[in-house]
Amino acid sequence: MSAVRRLVVEADGGSRGNPGPAGYGAVVLDAATGETLAEAAEYIGVATNNVAEYRGLIAGLTAAKALFPDAGDSLRVHVRMDSKLVVEQMSGRWKIKHPDMKPLAARAAALLPPSSVTYEWIPRARNKHADRLANEAMDAGRDGRQWEASASTAELDAPARTPLPDRGPPGDATAGAAKARAALAAARGAADAGTLFQVEAPEEPEPTDVTAAPVSAPQVGWAAAPDLGAPATFVLLRHGETLLTPEKRFSGSGGTDPELSAIGRDQAARAAAHFAALGTVQEIVSSPLRRCRETAAAVADRLGLDVRIEDGLRESDFGAWEGLTFGEVRERYGDDLAAWLASPEAAPTGGGESFTEVAERVAAARDRLTARYAGRTVLVVTHVTPIKTLVRLALEAPARSMFRMELSAASISTVAYYGDGNASVRLLNDTSHLRRRERGPA
């Protein structure tokens, strides 16, 4: 029986314009030593990022196969890419919808037996070698020539590599968090017993019937708790700008349902590029209003995901205040505005929703989504009031705290929900993705 040969393929591709001048890069490594065995890169003319990424994968697998043409089933290739789309589609977890992608995926799958290839998503920072190869290929195309291996300096900037580790599923942050909680609990227990260190790890609790388990009060703060598993993580994305946004006009679910402006569409595209680079979003849920659906669609198209509509995530109905600025409302409906600012029970003039009413439906939507997406990371595309409400409820803060939060258009906030009822606010109003320019390979 032939000895098993283990290789790593790192691949990338990019387009300066998407579509635009495009190229790919791929490197084949020895899995045991990290040594570079082969490089490939090519300028492919005008194409999209996704096409270039698939072409990089094909080139990497082809180069790996060529190194050991007689290895047959004894060849094992582990593919690392910063394209969540390609990794998830080739792993069979995401559907391949785009007609340009299907033949490329089929071509990649036919190069080696499916049992011989595994896929892992890695951050862009860990894919520098292939990234530099792709950029070298695009630079060559810009100058009217093709990439040449003899002139490449891509490996010089590649990060130091270690042998392919023996580990659990790529990105298994849950396992790491569970170990950290167990270690913290063990250390605390040992300290209470007068012992600083404890050699034996705590035993795993016996599995229980969740449906029959009694409901207990949520653990608070750093109190020791059993492993609750991965939380349902809501990545809260406020929709991009509409024409009403920069004028700070009330724009709820009772108004004109405006579309994204040109600026808003650009913000949605930048958010999409950001989430594609992170590779963490597994599901997408959106408010039914147009500005959110358009923002969600931009991300969904980039990630190859479907969008689920959740009516409970719609913006508050601002009644007669729809389309007015704060100053105009104060001038026309001063008493009603003062009451609204003073009490969550007060509703806007003309039959709008109070903060209390909004909180009830948002909390109901939250509960539905946390039950459906336990352990998963969900992009929730919604509005100012629902996002502030989710953050407020997670912090157990009073309703008036909503007036102390700033939420920019297309900003990102994050809340994680654990199985014991605890919530953790991890991010609020992050707009850094809007200030970065997207580079070539994505």
N, C-alpha and C positions, 0 to 999 in steps of 0.2 A: 504493500500500500504506500502511495506517495506521501511524503511529509507535507503537512499543511503549511502553505505559504500565506502569511498574513500581511496585507498592505493597507495603507491609508491613502485615500484620495481626498484632497482638498480642492474645491472648485469654486469659481466665482464668474460673474459676467456682469456687464453693465452697458448702459446706453446713455450718451450725453444728449438728452432730449426726450427720450422715452415716448415715441420712437426717435432715434437719432443715430449718429455714428456709434457703432457698438463693437464690442470685443469680449473675448473670454480668456480666462487663464485657469490652468489646472496643474497640480503637482502631485506626484506619487511618492509616498514615503514608506520606508520600512517600518512596520508597526512596532517592532521590538526595539529599534534604536532611534527612530525619528530621522534617519538619514534620507536625504533627497535622492530618489532613484531616477526620476524623469520629470520634465517640465513640458507643458504645452500651452500655447497661446496663439490667438489669431484675430485679426481684424475682419469682421464679417459684414461690413457695410451698414446700411440703415436697418435697425431692428429694435425691438423693445428690450427692456431689462430682463423680462422673463425668458424670452427666446435666447438671449445671450447666456443666461444662467444655465438653461438646459443644454446649450451647446458646450458650455464648460464641463458639465457633468459627463456628457457623451465623450468629450475629449479625454477626460481623466480616466474613465472606465476603459476606453480604447487603449490608452497608454499602459494601464495596469495589465490588461490582458496580453498586450504585446511583449511585456517583460518576461512572462512565463507562458508562452503559447501552448505548452504541453502539460500544464498543471491540471487542466480539467477541473473536476469537482474539488480538488484539494486547494484551490485558490480561494481565499477569503478576503474580501475588500470592504473596508469600513469607510463610508463616504461622510465627509464633514463639509457642510455648507452653511453660509449665513442667510440663505434663502429659505425661510419657513415654508413658502409655497412649494418649492421643489421637494424639500424633505418630506413634507406631509403628503404630497401627492404620490411620490414614489414609494412611500411607506404604505400607501393604500388607505390612509385615514381621511384624506380629502378627495373629493371628486375632481376630475379634470374636465372643466367646462369649456374652456376656450379652444376653438378648432385649431389654432396654431400650436397649442401645447400637446395635443393628443398624439400626433405622429412623432414628436420629439420624445415624449415619455415612452412610447412604444419602442422607439429605437434604442433608448437607454436601457430599457428592461430586457431587450433581446441580446445584449452584449454578453451577459453572464447569467448563469442560473439564478433565479430569485433567492434561493437559499444561500447563495454565496455572497450576497451584498446586504449590508446593513446601513442605515442612514442616521445621522445625528445633526441636529441644528446646533451651531456654535455662534457666539457673538461675532460681529464684524471685526473686532479687535483681535480675535484669535484666527482670523482668516487672512492675515496680511500678505502672505506669500502669493496666494492665488489672486488676491485683490491687486497687488502690484503687477502681476503678470497681465491681468486684464487691462489695466491702465497703460502698460507698456504697449499692448497690442493696439489700443485706441490711439495712443500717441503716434505709433507707426502709421496707422491709417490716415491720420491727420496730415502726415508728411508725405503721403503718397507711396508708402512702402508697406511691406509685411514685417511682422515681428521676427527677429532672429534670435535663437537661443544663445548664440555666442556673445551677443551684446547685452544680454539681460543682467540686471543687478537685483532682481526681485528677491532672491534668497538672502541678500545682505541685510534686508530690513525685516526678515521673518523672525518671529519670536522663537526663543529657545523651545525645543520640543522634548517631551518625555515619552517613554514607551506608552503604548495604548493601555490604559488602566483596566483592571478587572473591577467592574462596578455595576451598579444598577442602571435603570433606564436613564438616558441623557436628560439632564435638567431635573433630576429627582430632588427638588428642594424640600419636598415633604419629608423624605427620609432624613435629611440633614436637620430639619427643624425638630423632628421627633427625637433625634439623638441629643440635640441641645437641651430640649425640655427634660429628657430623662437624666442627663448629666446634672442639670441644675437641681432637679428634685433630689437626686442621690446625694449631691454635695450638701444640700440643706439638711437632709435627714441625718447624714453623718455628723454634721456640725452640731445638730441638736443632741446627738448621742455622745458628744465629746470627742469625736474622731474626725480629723480633717479630711482624710481620703478614704475612699471605700473601693476595694478591688473588684468585688463582684458587681456586675450590672444588675439592675432590678429586673425581675422576671416580667415577661409580657402578661397582661391580664388575660384571663380566659374570655373568649368571645361570648357576647351576650345577645339575647334577642332584643333588638332595639325597640320593637313595637311593644314589648312587655316591660321594658325598663322604666322605673319610676322617674319622673321629671324632678331634677334637682335645681337648686339655685345656681346661676352662672358663677363661675370662678371669677374672682376680681383681681386685677393687677397681676402681681408676680406670684400669686398663690400657686402651689404645686397642683398640677392637674394631669389627668390621664391624657394619653395621646389622642387628640381629637381629629387627627388627620388633616389633610389640606383644607383650607377654608374656601368658601366661595368668594372669589375676589372680583369686586366690581371696579373696573376702570371707567370712571365717569368722565365722559367727553362732552363738554358743552358744544352745541352746534356752531358752525362758522357764522360769520356776520351776514346779516341781511341789510337792506337799505335803512331799516329802522334802528339797527344796533348802534351805530356811531352817534345817532341823535338821542340815544337813551330814552326812547319812547316805549311805553308799555306795549308789549307784544305777547299776548297769551294765546289761549286756545279759543277765545271768543272773537278774535279779530280776523284779519285778511289772510292768514296763513301764508306769509311771504316766502319766496324762494331765496336761496343764497345769492348774495351779490358776487361780483367778480373777485373781490377780496375774500369773501367767504369760501368760494370754490378753491382758491389758492390755499387757504388755511386747511380745508379738508384734505387737499392733496398732500400737504406737509404732514398732517397727522397720519395719513395713510402710510407715507414713507417711514415715519417714526415707528409705527407699530410693525411694519414689515421688517425693519431692522432689529427690533426687539425680539420678535418671534414668539411672544408670550400669549397673545390673544387666541382663545379657542372658540369663542362664540360671540355673536354680535346681536344686541337687542336695541331697539330704537323706539322713541316716541313716534306716534302716528303723524305728527305734524311735518310738513314738507321740508323745512329747513334741517330737521334731524334726519329724515329719510335720505336726503341728498348727501349729508355728511357721512352717514353710515354706509351708503352705497359706495362712496369713494374708497373707504377703507375695505369694504367687503370685496370690491373688484380687485384690489391690490393683494388681498390675502386669500382669495378664492373661497370665501365663506358666504353663507346665506344670512339674511337679516330677518330676525323675528320681531314683529311689532307688538309692543306692550302698551295698551291704552292708558294704563295707570301712570305712565311716565310723561304724559302730556303736561304742558305748562299750565299754570293757574289761569282761570278765566278772570280777566280783569274788568269785566262788565263794561260800563260806559267809559272807562279809562283807556280802553284799547286805542292805540295809535297816538295817545297824548304824551307829552313830556311831564315830568314831575311838577314843573312849575305851572303848566297849564292845568293840571289836576288840582293843585293847591288853589289856583285862582278860581276855578269853577266849582270845585267840590271840597272846599277847605275843611268843613266839619267832618265829612266822611273820611277824608284822608287822615285827619288827626285821630279819629277813632281807630282806623286801620293800623296806624303806627303804634297805637297804645295797647291794642288787644288782638291776639290771634283769632279771636272769635268774630271779629268784625270783618265784613265783606266789602269789596269795592262797590261803588255806586252802580245801581242797575242790575243787581242779581249776580254779581261775580262770586268767586269762591273765597272763603276765608282761609287763612293759613291752617287752621284746624282741619278743615275739610280736605285741603290738599294733603296734609300729613296723613290722614286716614287712608286715602287711596294710594299714596306713595308707599306707605308701610305695607299695605296689602300686596302691592306689586313686588316690593322687596322680598316679602315672605314667599311669594310664588317662585321668584327667580332663584332665591337661595336654596329652596328645596329642589328645584329642577337642575341647578348647576353646582351642586355641592362638589367641592374639590376642583372646580374649574375656574379659569380666568375669563371673565365676560366683559366685553366692551359695551358699556351702557351709554348710548347717545341720547342725551336729553337736554333739559333747559336749566335756567338759573334756579328757579324755585324748587324743583325736584332734587337737584344736586345739593343745594343748601339744606334741604329737609333731610336727606339721607345722612349728611355729615352731622347735622344737629342731633338727629336721633341716635347716631352711633356714639356721640359724645355725651348723650343724655343732658344736653344743654337746653336752656329755655328758648321759647320761640323767638324772643327778642334778639337772640344771638345771630339770627339770619341777617339782621341789618349791620352786623359787624364783619361780614364775609365779603370778599371781593372775588368775582368770577369773571374772567375775561372770555371773550369769544374764542372758541376752540381750545379752551384750557382743559387740563387733565387733573382730575382728583382721583384718589383711590381709597376704597374702604374694603376691608376683608371681614368676612362673617364666619365665625367658627360654630361648630356643632353644639356648643354649650350655651349659645345665645350671645356670647361676647362679640364685640365688633372692634376693629382696630383701624383708625384713620391713619393712612400712610402717606398721603400726599394731598395738597390742596392748591389749586390754581396754578399749576405748572404750565408755563408757556415757552419753555426753552426750545421745544421742537419747532416753534414758529420763527425763531431767530436764526436757525441753522439752515444753510443752503445745502440742498441734496447734491452729493457728489455723483460721479459716474456710476460704478457698479452699485446696485442696491440689493 
